[in-house]
Amino acid sequence: MTTTRISLIAAMAQNRVIGIRNTLPWRLPEDLKRFKALTMNHHIVMGRKTYDSIGKPLPGRDTVIVTRNADYAVPGCIAVNSLDAALTVSHGDSEVFFVGGAELYRQTLPIAHRIYLTEIQRVFDGDAFFPEFDNSQWIETAREPHRTQGDPSFEYHFVIYDRKP
């Protein structure tokens, strides 16, 4: 029996900001390329507000939207009413990616196996935050430092955390 890896994927500023007014507070094309490469051909699970910010199903992925609205439907997506239902419809996928927003990250963190985190080495204003997590429960298994081009330039790291056994 194959176990599905439950992964969170996010970009987070130094002050844990992940969004402002339902959009990203930075422009980071390399992070979007990494997101696409990692999530391609997998299920991506997101809250309804995150889906609204994207506005369409992402090509090459099965888009699962978690919403409290039982009548919610989007062509080309799977709408569910709970985290458990999202995992059920994603059954059989080797890795399921939870892609936001803040509340879905908070709910999924206790059961996640892996976190793909782009750690932006700068403070940004925002109104959505990545949840605190206990570093003693995780092992950093990869870190790639990068720097943006242009103005303003800032450093960011692609980091992978795996839950300790």
C-alpha positions in Angstrom: 0.0 0.0 0.0 1.4 3.4 -1.0 1.1 6.2 1.6 0.3 9.6 0.3 2.7 12.3 1.4 0.9 15.4 2.8 2.9 18.5 1.9 2.4 22.2 2.6 3.9 24.6 0.1 4.2 28.3 0.8 6.3 31.4 0.5 6.7 33.3 3.7 8.4 36.6 4.7 10.5 37.0 7.9 7.4 38.1 9.8 5.5 35.0 8.6 3.4 37.0 6.0 2.1 34.9 3.2 -0.4 37.4 1.7 -2.1 40.8 1.7 -5.6 41.5 0.4 -5.8 38.0 -1.1 -2.7 38.4 -3.2 1.1 37.9 -2.9 3.0 40.9 -1.5 6.1 40.2 -3.6 7.1 39.4 -7.1 9.1 36.2 -7.2 9.0 34.4 -10.5 11.5 31.7 -9.4 9.2 30.7 -6.6 6.3 30.3 -9.0 8.4 28.2 -11.3 9.4 26.0 -8.3 5.7 25.7 -7.2 4.8 24.6 -10.7 7.6 22.0 -11.0 6.8 20.5 -7.6 3.0 20.4 -7.9 2.7 19.3 -11.6 0.7 16.1 -12.0 -0.5 16.1 -8.3 -3.5 17.2 -6.4 -3.4 20.8 -5.0 -5.7 21.6 -2.2 -6.6 25.2 -1.4 -9.2 27.2 0.4 -11.9 29.0 -1.5 -10.3 32.5 -1.0 -7.0 31.2 -2.4 -8.8 29.8 -5.4 -10.5 33.1 -5.9 -7.1 34.8 -5.9 -5.9 32.5 -8.6 -9.2 32.5 -10.5 -8.9 29.3 -12.5 -7.8 25.7 -12.2 -4.0 25.4 -12.7 -3.1 23.3 -15.7 -1.6 19.8 -15.2 -2.9 19.5 -11.6 -6.1 18.3 -9.9 -7.5 21.4 -8.1 -9.4 20.6 -4.9 -11.1 23.6 -3.2 -12.1 23.4 0.5 -15.2 25.5 1.3 -18.0 25.6 3.8 -20.5 26.3 1.1 -22.1 23.0 0.2 -23.4 24.4 -3.1 -20.0 25.7 -4.3 -18.9 24.4 -7.7 -16.3 25.3 -10.2 -15.9 23.6 -13.6 -12.6 21.7 -13.7 -12.2 21.6 -9.9 -13.3 19.4 -7.1 -15.1 21.2 -4.3 -15.2 19.6 -0.9 -16.4 20.7 2.6 -13.5 19.3 4.8 -9.9 18.5 5.1 -10.8 14.8 5.3 -12.8 15.0 2.1 -9.9 16.7 0.4 -7.6 13.8 1.4 -10.2 11.2 0.3 -10.6 12.7 -3.2 -6.8 12.9 -3.5 -6.3 9.2 -2.5 -3.9 7.4 -4.7 -1.7 10.4 -5.4 1.9 9.9 -4.1 2.0 13.5 -2.8 -0.8 16.0 -2.1 0.1 19.7 -1.9 -1.8 22.1 0.4 -1.2 25.5 -1.1 -3.1 27.9 1.2 -4.5 29.9 2.6 -3.5 30.5 6.2 -6.4 28.6 7.8 -5.9 25.6 5.6 -2.2 25.6 6.5 -3.1 25.8 10.2 -5.5 22.8 9.9 -3.1 20.7 7.8 0.2 21.3 9.7 -0.5 18.7 12.4 -0.8 15.9 9.8 1.7 17.1 7.3 4.8 15.1 6.4 6.7 17.8 4.5 6.8 21.6 4.2 8.2 23.2 1.1 8.9 26.8 2.3 10.3 29.7 0.4 11.7 31.8 3.3 11.9 35.4 2.1 14.6 37.2 4.0 12.7 40.4 4.3 9.7 41.8 6.2 6.5 42.5 4.2 3.2 44.0 5.2 0.4 41.5 5.1 -2.9 40.2 6.6 -2.4 36.5 6.2 0.3 34.5 8.0 1.9 31.1 7.9 1.3 29.3 11.2 4.0 28.9 13.8 5.4 25.4 13.9 7.6 23.6 16.4 11.0 23.2 14.8 11.8 20.4 17.2 9.3 18.2 15.2 11.0 18.9 11.9 14.3 18.3 10.2 15.6 20.7 7.6 16.5 18.4 4.7 17.4 21.0 2.0 18.2 24.7 1.7 19.0 26.7 -1.4 19.8 30.4 -1.0 18.9 32.8 -3.9 18.7 36.5 -4.4 16.3 38.5 -6.6 17.4 40.7 -9.4 16.3 44.3 -9.7 15.1 46.8 -7.1 14.3 46.0 -4.4 16.7 43.0 -4.2 16.3 40.5 -1.4 17.5 37.1 -0.4 15.2 34.1 -0.3 15.8 30.4 0.4 14.0 27.3 -0.9 13.8 25.1 2.2 12.4 21.6 2.7 11.4 20.4 6.2 10.5 16.8 6.8 8.6 15.7 10.0 10.8 13.7 12.3 9.8 10.1 12.6 
